[in-house]
Amino acid sequence: MRWTSMVAIYVLFWAFSVFLVLPFGVRTTREAGGDPIPGQAESAPHEFLVGRIAKRVTVVATILFALFQLNYAFGWITPQTFDVFHDSERAFAGG
């Protein structure tokens, strides 16, 4: 695989990992012991620390990307693994 395609795939893993990481560790203003601002949603986070979230996302994305690369190199899971109709078609064609 070329390095440009590997970077593009890593960026995709990073972007998808944001949605995996965002719900964890969120504390609302009430949970933090503060008073909500009028008009603020009750589910809004008390503090949104972009740096901490970016570090967590990078760790998760790197682990997932490493598993992807290892699977690509060793072929643990292939498209044939999920081919559930192949055997039944062969059984019908054979009689």
Summary of the structure (lengths in Angstrom):
residues: 95
radius of gyration: 21.9
end to end distance: 42.5
largest distance: 72.7
contacts: 177
relative contact order: 0.12
helix: 60%
strand: 2%
